[in-house]
Amino acid sequence: MAKSKETYNKKEKEKKRLKKRQDKQQKMEERRQNAGSGGFDSMIAYVDEFGNITDTPANPMLKKQVDAETIIIGVPKRVDEPLDSLHLGVVDFFNESKGYGFIKDSSSQERYFVHANGLIEKIKDGDRVSFELEKGPKGLNATKVKKA
C-alpha cells in the first residue's frame, strides 16, 4: 500500500490559503455593497481658521480676501551688521591644544568661532575680550582677539 503524497503540513497550508482567499472575497463583496453609501463626499475634510480639521465647510461670509502677491515665502535675509566694528565678549570655550574656541558676544549673546590664528594675545575660558568679526566659510569668525 502506497503512502499518501499529502502530508499534514501540506493540508494545513492549503486550508489556510483557502481561508485567506475566502476572507478576501468576503471583504470585496462587503465593499461592493457599501460602495453606494458615503463615497467621496464622506472623505472630504475641511480646515477651520484655527487649523482644526472638521467635517463641516467654512462659512463663506467669514472668508477674507488675501492678495497672493503680499505673501512672503521663505525666511527674510538677515541684515548684516558692519563687520569692522569692535565687539566685546567673554571667552565661552577655548582649547589651547587644538587652537580653537568660541566667544560669546556681550550685546547680542551670539557665539562666534575663534581660531588661534585670529588671536593677538593668549586667552583662556572666562576672559573678557574685544574682537572684530570676519566672514568665514561657515559663518562669522572672531579675529584680532585681545583681552579687554
Backbone as numpy.savetxt, mean C-alpha at the origin, in Angstrom:
# Nx Ny Nz CAx CAy CAz Cx Cy Cz
-11.81 -70.76 -10.66 -12.64 -69.59 -10.66 -11.75 -68.35 -10.66
-12.04 -67.39 -11.55 -11.21 -66.19 -11.72 -11.64 -65.12 -10.73
-10.65 -64.34 -10.31 -10.89 -63.24 -9.38 -11.53 -62.07 -10.10
-12.33 -61.34 -9.39 -12.96 -60.15 -9.98 -11.90 -59.08 -10.22
-12.00 -58.39 -11.35 -11.04 -57.35 -11.69 -11.28 -56.07 -10.88
-12.50 -55.90 -10.38 -12.82 -54.70 -9.61 -12.52 -54.95 -8.14
-11.65 -54.11 -7.62 -11.33 -54.20 -6.20 -12.28 -53.29 -5.43
-12.25 -53.41 -4.12 -13.10 -52.59 -3.26 -12.77 -51.10 -3.45
-11.48 -50.80 -3.54 -11.05 -49.40 -3.70 -11.57 -48.80 -5.01
-11.53 -49.58 -6.08 -12.02 -49.10 -7.37 -13.53 -48.85 -7.31
-14.26 -49.72 -6.63 -15.70 -49.55 -6.50 -16.02 -48.27 -5.74
-15.29 -48.02 -4.66 -15.51 -46.81 -3.85 -15.22 -45.54 -4.65
-14.15 -45.54 -5.42 -13.81 -44.38 -6.24 -14.89 -44.12 -7.27
-15.41 -45.18 -7.87 -16.47 -45.03 -8.87 -17.75 -44.49 -8.23
-18.07 -44.94 -7.02 -19.25 -44.44 -6.30 -19.10 -42.94 -6.02
-17.89 -42.53 -5.60 -17.64 -41.12 -5.32 -17.79 -40.28 -6.59
-17.27 -40.77 -7.71 -17.39 -40.06 -8.97 -18.85 -39.88 -9.38
-19.63 -40.95 -9.25 -21.05 -40.88 -9.59 -21.79 -39.90 -8.68
-21.48 -39.94 -7.38 -22.12 -39.04 -6.41 -21.79 -37.59 -6.75
-20.53 -37.31 -7.07 -20.10 -35.97 -7.41 -20.81 -35.49 -8.68
-20.93 -36.34 -9.67 -21.60 -36.00 -10.91 -23.08 -35.71 -10.67
-23.72 -36.53 -9.81 -25.13 -36.31 -9.50 -25.34 -34.99 -8.75
-24.44 -34.69 -7.79 -24.53 -33.43 -7.04 -24.38 -32.23 -7.99
-23.46 -32.34 -8.91 -23.23 -31.26 -9.87 -24.46 -31.06 -10.75
-25.06 -32.16 -11.20 -26.25 -32.09 -12.03 -27.41 -31.47 -11.25
-27.53 -31.83 -9.97 -28.60 -31.31 -9.13 -28.43 -29.79 -8.92
-27.20 -29.33 -8.66 -26.94 -27.90 -8.50 -27.26 -27.13 -9.77
-26.92 -27.71 -10.92 -27.19 -27.06 -12.19 -28.70 -26.92 -12.41
-29.48 -27.94 -12.05 -30.94 -27.88 -12.17 -31.51 -26.80 -11.26
-30.98 -26.69 -10.03 -31.45 -25.67 -9.08 -31.17 -24.27 -9.63
-30.00 -24.07 -10.22 -29.66 -22.78 -10.79 -30.60 -22.42 -11.94
-30.94 -23.39 -12.76 -31.85 -23.15 -13.88 -33.24 -22.75 -13.38
-33.69 -23.39 -12.31 -35.01 -23.09 -11.78 -35.04 -21.70 -11.13
-33.95 -21.32 -10.48 -33.89 -20.03 -9.78 -33.40 -18.89 -10.67
-33.13 -19.18 -11.93 -32.58 -18.15 -12.82 -33.58 -17.02 -13.05
-34.86 -17.30 -13.05 -35.87 -16.27 -13.28 -35.94 -15.27 -12.14
-35.67 -15.69 -10.93 -35.75 -14.77 -9.79 -34.43 -14.05 -9.60
-34.49 -12.78 -9.30 -33.26 -12.02 -9.04 -32.63 -11.53 -10.33
-31.62 -12.18 -10.77 -30.93 -11.77 -11.99 -29.94 -10.66 -11.71
-29.72 -9.84 -12.73 -28.73 -8.78 -12.65 -29.11 -7.70 -11.65
-30.41 -7.36 -11.59 -30.86 -6.29 -10.69 -30.60 -6.62 -9.23
-30.64 -7.88 -8.86 -30.40 -8.23 -7.46 -28.92 -8.17 -7.11
-28.05 -8.13 -8.12 -26.62 -8.08 -7.87 -26.06 -6.66 -7.80
-26.84 -5.65 -8.19 -26.36 -4.28 -8.22 -26.27 -3.73 -6.80
-25.18 -3.03 -6.52 -24.99 -2.37 -5.23 -24.66 -0.91 -5.49
-25.05 -0.05 -4.56 -24.82 1.39 -4.68 -23.94 1.85 -3.53
-23.23 2.94 -3.75 -22.39 3.52 -2.71 -22.96 4.88 -2.34
-23.20 5.10 -1.05 -23.75 6.39 -0.63 -22.64 7.42 -0.46
-23.00 8.64 -0.04 -22.01 9.73 0.05 -20.96 9.50 1.12
-21.19 8.56 2.03 -20.23 8.26 3.08 -19.34 7.07 2.74
-19.56 6.47 1.56 -18.75 5.34 1.12 -19.30 3.99 1.55
-20.53 3.96 2.11 -21.14 2.69 2.54 -21.88 2.05 1.37
-21.85 0.73 1.29 -22.52 0.00 0.22 -23.96 -0.26 0.64
-24.91 0.10 -0.23 -26.33 -0.12 0.05 -26.99 -0.77 -1.16
-28.24 -1.22 -0.99 -28.96 -1.80 -2.10 -29.99 -0.84 -2.68
-30.06 0.38 -2.14 -30.98 1.38 -2.66 -30.20 2.46 -3.40
-30.73 2.92 -4.54 -30.02 3.96 -5.29 -30.06 5.30 -4.55
-29.13 6.17 -4.87 -29.04 7.48 -4.23 -30.19 8.37 -4.71
-30.55 9.32 -3.87 -31.59 10.28 -4.21 -31.03 11.25 -5.26
-31.65 11.34 -6.44 -31.09 12.21 -7.48 -31.12 13.69 -7.10
-31.96 14.08 -6.15 -32.03 15.47 -5.72 -30.79 15.87 -4.92
-30.09 14.90 -4.31 -28.93 15.19 -3.48 -27.62 15.16 -4.26
-27.68 14.84 -5.54 -26.45 14.74 -6.34 -25.84 16.12 -6.55
-24.52 16.18 -6.54 -23.79 17.42 -6.78 -23.07 17.31 -8.12
-23.01 18.41 -8.83 -22.28 18.45 -10.10 -20.80 18.73 -9.80
-19.93 17.91 -10.36 -18.50 18.07 -10.15 -17.84 18.27 -11.51
-17.00 19.29 -11.59 -16.26 19.54 -12.83 -15.04 18.63 -12.85
-14.95 17.78 -13.85 -13.87 16.80 -13.92 -12.50 17.47 -14.06
-12.47 18.67 -14.59 -11.19 19.37 -14.78 -10.58 19.80 -13.44
-11.42 19.97 -12.41 -10.91 20.45 -11.12 -10.35 19.33 -10.26
-10.56 18.07 -10.65 -10.07 16.94 -9.86 -8.58 16.77 -10.11
-7.80 16.76 -9.04 -6.35 16.60 -9.14 -6.02 15.14 -8.83
-5.38 14.50 -9.78 -5.00 13.10 -9.61 -3.51 13.06 -9.31
-3.14 12.41 -8.22 -1.74 12.28 -7.84 -1.40 13.15 -6.65
-0.17 13.13 -6.30 0.32 13.89 -5.15 0.96 15.17 -5.67
0.60 16.31 -5.10 1.22 17.55 -5.58 2.72 17.53 -5.34
3.47 18.15 -6.22 4.91 18.19 -6.09 5.30 18.98 -4.86
6.32 18.50 -4.20 6.80 19.14 -2.99 7.61 20.37 -3.37
7.34 21.44 -2.68 8.07 22.68 -2.95 9.45 22.53 -2.32
10.47 22.65 -3.14 11.84 22.51 -2.63 12.23 23.75 -1.86
12.78 23.52 -0.67 13.29 24.65 0.09 14.70 24.95 -0.42
15.17 26.15 -0.24 16.50 26.46 -0.75 17.54 25.54 -0.12
18.37 24.95 -0.97 19.33 23.96 -0.49 20.55 24.60 0.16
20.84 25.86 -0.13 22.07 26.45 0.37 21.93 27.08 1.76
20.72 27.13 2.32 20.55 27.76 3.63 21.11 26.86 4.73
21.50 27.47 5.82 22.11 26.76 6.94 21.01 26.22 7.84
21.11 24.95 8.20 20.12 24.30 9.07 20.79 23.92 10.39
19.97 23.82 11.43 20.44 23.36 12.74 19.73 22.05 13.06
20.46 21.16 13.73 19.87 19.88 14.09 20.68 19.15 15.11
20.24 17.91 15.38 20.90 17.05 16.37 21.26 15.75 15.67
22.45 15.24 15.97 22.88 13.96 15.38 22.03 12.87 16.01
21.21 12.23 15.20 20.30 11.18 15.67 21.05 9.85 15.80
21.94 9.59 14.84 22.71 8.35 14.83 23.94 8.58 13.97
25.09 8.11 14.42 26.28 8.18 13.58 27.18 7.00 13.92
27.58 6.24 12.90 28.44 5.09 13.06 29.81 5.45 12.48
30.80 5.66 13.36 32.13 6.09 12.90 32.82 5.02 12.07
32.63 3.74 12.42 33.33 2.67 11.70 32.81 2.54 10.26
31.53 2.80 10.05 30.98 2.71 8.70 30.97 4.05 7.99
31.04 5.14 8.74 31.18 6.46 8.15 29.88 7.10 7.68
28.76 6.75 8.29 27.51 7.40 7.93 26.61 7.52 9.13
25.55 8.32 8.99 24.59 8.48 10.06 23.42 9.33 9.61
22.65 9.83 10.59 21.48 10.64 10.30 21.42 11.82 11.25
20.97 12.95 10.71 20.81 14.17 11.49 19.33 14.53 11.45
18.77 14.87 12.62 17.37 15.29 12.71 17.32 16.81 12.74
16.65 17.40 11.75 16.53 18.85 11.64 15.67 19.38 12.79
16.12 20.43 13.47 15.40 20.99 14.61 14.09 21.65 14.20
14.05 22.29 13.04 12.84 23.02 12.65 11.79 22.12 12.03
12.18 21.23 11.12 11.19 20.41 10.40 11.06 18.99 10.94
11.93 18.59 11.85 11.94 17.24 12.44 12.17 16.14 11.38
12.73 16.50 10.23 13.04 15.50 9.22 14.45 14.98 9.44
14.67 13.72 9.05 16.00 13.10 9.19 16.71 13.15 7.84
17.97 13.54 7.90 18.78 13.62 6.68 20.00 12.73 6.83
20.35 12.07 5.74 21.51 11.20 5.70 22.77 12.05 5.70
23.80 11.61 6.43 25.09 12.29 6.41 26.19 11.25 6.24
27.14 11.55 5.37 28.28 10.66 5.14 29.52 11.32 5.71
30.52 10.51 6.05 31.76 11.02 6.63 32.44 12.02 5.70
32.24 11.91 4.40 32.84 12.86 3.45 32.23 14.26 3.58
31.02 14.35 4.15 30.36 15.64 4.29 30.61 16.31 5.63
31.55 15.78 6.42 31.83 16.33 7.74 32.98 17.33 7.68
32.85 18.41 8.42 33.96 19.34 8.60 34.66 19.01 9.91
33.87 18.68 10.95 34.40 18.27 12.26 33.86 16.89 12.59
34.56 16.19 13.49 34.07 14.89 13.94 32.80 15.10 14.77
31.82 14.19 14.59 30.57 14.29 15.34 30.26 12.95 15.99
29.36 12.97 16.97 28.88 11.74 17.60 27.41 11.91 17.95
26.76 10.85 18.39 25.33 10.88 18.71 25.03 11.96 19.74
23.94 12.72 19.50 23.49 13.73 20.45 24.12 15.11 20.25
25.11 15.25 19.39 25.74 16.56 19.16 24.78 17.49 18.42
24.79 18.78 18.82 24.05 19.80 18.08 24.96 20.27 16.95
24.42 20.27 15.72 25.25 20.58 14.56 24.53 21.57 13.64
25.33 22.23 12.81 24.79 23.04 11.72 25.23 22.36 10.43
24.37 22.43 9.42 24.67 21.72 8.17 23.93 22.37 7.02
24.35 22.02 5.82 23.68 22.44 4.59 23.13 21.20 3.92
22.13 21.39 3.07 21.52 20.25 2.37 21.96 20.24 0.92
22.11 19.03 0.41 22.53 18.82 -0.96 21.69 17.68 -1.53
21.27 17.81 -2.76 20.46 16.77 -3.40 21.35 15.58 -3.72
20.96 14.41 -3.23 21.70 13.18 -3.50 20.88 12.23 -4.34
21.40 11.05 -4.66 20.67 10.11 -5.51 19.39 9.58 -4.87
19.32 9.54 -3.53 18.13 9.01 -2.86 17.42 10.06 -2.03
17.71 11.33 -2.24 17.05 12.38 -1.48 18.06 13.41 -1.02
17.67 14.18 -0.01 18.56 15.23 0.49 19.58 14.66 1.47
20.83 15.13 1.33 21.92 14.71 2.21 22.47 15.93 2.94
22.91 15.71 4.16 23.54 16.80 4.93 25.01 16.87 4.55
25.49 18.11 4.26 26.90 18.32 3.94 27.40 19.49 4.78
28.73 19.65 4.77 29.37 20.73 5.52 28.89 20.75 6.97
28.90 19.57 7.58 28.39 19.40 8.94 29.47 19.78 9.94
29.14 20.68 10.89 30.05 21.03 11.96 29.24 21.26 13.22
29.92 21.15 14.36 29.25 21.33 15.64 28.80 22.77 15.79
27.60 22.93 16.33 27.05 24.29 16.51 27.38 24.85 17.87
